[in-house]
Amino acid sequence: MKISFNKPKMMALVAISLFAVSCSVKGELEDLAEELEDTTTTAKVEQSVD
């Protein structure tokens, strides 16, 4: 069975896939940045208590 994609459909599929991956990566980076910010704030508070 041969599956044939015409070029515009294939390009659209690739573009949508890349967009989904970039959104996912962006979300993960935002979560990591938020976690790092919380850790930094906690470290500053602990340091100022000493």
Sine and cosine of phi, psi and omega as CSV:
sin_phi,cos_phi,sin_psi,cos_psi,sin_omega,cos_omega
0.00,0.00,0.82,-0.57,-0.04,-1.00
-0.97,-0.24,0.81,-0.59,0.06,-1.00
-0.97,-0.23,0.85,-0.53,-0.01,-1.00
-0.89,-0.45,0.75,-0.66,0.07,-1.00
-0.94,-0.34,0.70,-0.72,0.13,-0.99
-0.99,0.13,0.35,-0.94,-0.14,-0.99
-0.85,0.53,-0.73,0.69,-0.01,-1.00
-0.87,0.49,-0.64,0.76,0.02,-1.00
-0.90,0.43,-0.68,0.74,-0.02,-1.00
-0.91,0.42,-0.67,0.74,0.01,-1.00
-0.91,0.42,-0.64,0.77,0.04,-1.00
-0.90,0.43,-0.67,0.75,0.02,-1.00
-0.89,0.46,-0.70,0.72,0.03,-1.00
-0.90,0.44,-0.68,0.73,-0.01,-1.00
-0.89,0.45,-0.70,0.72,0.01,-1.00
-0.91,0.42,-0.65,0.76,0.01,-1.00
-0.89,0.45,-0.71,0.70,0.01,-1.00
-0.90,0.45,-0.64,0.77,0.02,-1.00
-0.89,0.46,-0.69,0.72,0.00,-1.00
-0.89,0.45,-0.68,0.73,0.02,-1.00
-0.90,0.43,-0.69,0.73,-0.02,-1.00
-0.91,0.42,-0.61,0.79,0.05,-1.00
-0.90,0.43,-0.66,0.75,0.00,-1.00
-0.90,0.43,-0.71,0.71,0.01,-1.00
-0.90,0.43,-0.66,0.75,0.01,-1.00
-0.88,0.48,-0.68,0.73,0.03,-1.00
-0.88,0.48,-0.69,0.73,0.02,-1.00
-0.89,0.45,-0.68,0.73,0.01,-1.00
-0.90,0.44,-0.63,0.77,0.04,-1.00
-0.89,0.45,-0.66,0.75,0.04,-1.00
-0.89,0.46,-0.69,0.72,0.01,-1.00
-0.90,0.43,-0.64,0.77,0.01,-1.00
-0.90,0.43,-0.65,0.76,0.01,-1.00
-0.91,0.42,-0.68,0.73,0.02,-1.00
-0.90,0.44,-0.66,0.75,0.02,-1.00
-0.90,0.43,-0.65,0.76,0.02,-1.00
-0.89,0.46,-0.67,0.74,0.03,-1.00
-0.89,0.46,-0.68,0.74,0.00,-1.00
-0.90,0.44,-0.67,0.74,0.01,-1.00
-0.90,0.43,-0.68,0.73,0.02,-1.00
-0.89,0.46,-0.69,0.72,0.02,-1.00
-0.88,0.47,-0.68,0.73,0.00,-1.00
-0.90,0.44,-0.63,0.78,0.01,-1.00
-0.92,0.40,-0.66,0.75,0.00,-1.00
-0.91,0.42,-0.71,0.70,0.01,-1.00
-0.89,0.45,-0.62,0.79,-0.01,-1.00
-0.92,0.38,-0.63,0.77,-0.02,-1.00
-0.96,0.29,-0.41,0.91,0.04,-1.00
-0.95,0.32,-0.59,0.81,0.01,-1.00
-0.92,0.39,0.00,0.00,0.00,0.00
